[in-house]
């Protein structure tokens, strides 16, 4: 005796991909959705600019780069610059007055 024939299941609805954000919070002035990222894949450049405080950042991109990647690079570059400034201040000799 054979098994009963089951009706085939219909495939479920496909999930809709939500687009990634292109506006972010500025790390300098802390305004929400004030940083806009534009990615130009033909030129290989991405530009990031805060509409409130005017901070700018420009970086290289490839075909996989998304706006969130540029924003993360900007944060990393700002942290590296801040760390570099602290190191320079520590290594500078202090002038004592006699």
Backbone torsions as a table, in degrees:
resi	resn	phi	psi	omega
1	UNK	NA	138.6	-179.5
2	UNK	-94.4	169.4	178.8
3	UNK	-78.5	159.3	175.9
4	UNK	-74.0	145.9	179.5
5	UNK	-77.3	122.9	178.8
6	UNK	-92.7	146.8	175.6
7	UNK	-73.8	141.2	-178.2
8	UNK	-73.6	143.7	178.8
9	UNK	-76.4	141.4	176.1
10	UNK	-81.5	143.1	178.8
11	UNK	-66.4	144.2	-179.4
12	UNK	-70.5	169.3	179.5
13	UNK	-66.4	144.2	179.2
14	UNK	-76.8	142.1	178.6
15	UNK	-77.1	139.4	-179.5
16	UNK	-87.9	128.9	178.9
17	UNK	-79.2	127.4	176.3
18	UNK	-86.1	137.0	-179.5
19	UNK	-67.5	148.0	178.2
20	UNK	-73.8	152.3	-178.1
21	UNK	-71.1	153.1	174.7
22	UNK	-121.4	-1.7	176.2
23	UNK	-119.1	139.7	-173.3
24	UNK	-138.5	177.3	177.6
25	UNK	-84.9	135.5	178.6
26	UNK	-74.6	135.2	-179.5
27	UNK	-82.1	-12.7	180.0
28	UNK	-95.8	-45.2	-177.9
29	UNK	-105.8	-5.8	176.4
30	UNK	60.4	26.2	175.1
31	UNK	-84.6	133.5	178.9
32	UNK	-72.2	141.1	175.6
33	UNK	51.3	39.3	178.7
34	UNK	-105.9	-13.9	-179.3
35	UNK	-97.8	121.1	-179.4
36	UNK	-108.9	135.0	-179.3
37	UNK	-115.1	128.6	176.0
38	UNK	-119.6	126.0	-179.4
39	UNK	-110.5	121.2	177.2
40	UNK	-110.5	99.5	-175.1
41	UNK	-71.7	-30.1	179.1
42	UNK	-65.7	-43.2	179.3
43	UNK	-79.4	-23.7	-178.0
44	UNK	80.1	24.7	-178.0
45	UNK	-127.8	151.4	173.2
46	UNK	-127.4	138.2	179.2
47	UNK	-119.2	137.2	-179.7
48	UNK	-126.7	132.9	-179.0
49	UNK	-146.8	136.7	174.7
50	UNK	-89.7	129.8	-179.4
51	UNK	-75.9	-19.7	-175.9
52	UNK	-91.0	-57.6	-174.5
53	UNK	-97.7	-9.9	175.2
54	UNK	83.1	8.6	177.8
55	UNK	-62.1	141.3	-179.0
56	UNK	-130.8	152.5	174.9
57	UNK	-149.7	142.6	178.5
58	UNK	-134.7	135.1	-178.8
59	UNK	-144.2	165.5	178.6
60	UNK	-83.7	148.0	-179.9
61	UNK	-131.6	163.3	171.8
62	UNK	-126.5	-169.8	-174.9
63	UNK	-71.6	-14.8	179.8
64	UNK	-96.6	-11.3	-174.1
65	UNK	-69.9	134.5	176.8
66	UNK	-115.9	164.7	179.7
67	UNK	-56.3	-35.4	179.6
68	UNK	-65.2	-30.3	177.4
69	UNK	-67.6	-40.1	178.5
70	UNK	-66.1	-41.8	178.0
71	UNK	-61.2	-42.4	179.1
72	UNK	-65.6	-39.7	176.5
73	UNK	-61.9	-39.4	179.3
74	UNK	-62.9	-44.7	178.3
75	UNK	-61.6	-44.8	179.1
76	UNK	-63.0	-41.4	179.3
77	UNK	-66.1	-39.0	178.3
78	UNK	-66.3	-41.0	177.2
79	UNK	-64.4	-41.2	179.3
80	UNK	-65.2	-40.5	178.9
81	UNK	-65.9	-39.9	179.1
82	UNK	-66.1	-40.3	179.1
83	UNK	-65.8	-39.1	179.2
84	UNK	-63.9	-40.2	178.8
85	UNK	-64.6	-41.4	178.7
86	UNK	-63.8	-40.1	179.4
87	UNK	-65.9	-38.3	179.3
88	UNK	-66.8	-40.5	-180.0
89	UNK	-66.1	-36.8	180.0
90	UNK	-70.7	-37.8	-176.5
91	UNK	-82.0	-15.7	179.1
92	UNK	-70.4	131.5	179.9
93	UNK	-68.3	138.9	179.2
94	UNK	-85.1	139.5	-178.5
95	UNK	-92.5	121.1	178.4
96	UNK	-104.1	138.4	-179.2
97	UNK	-95.6	133.6	-179.7
98	UNK	-112.0	NA	NA
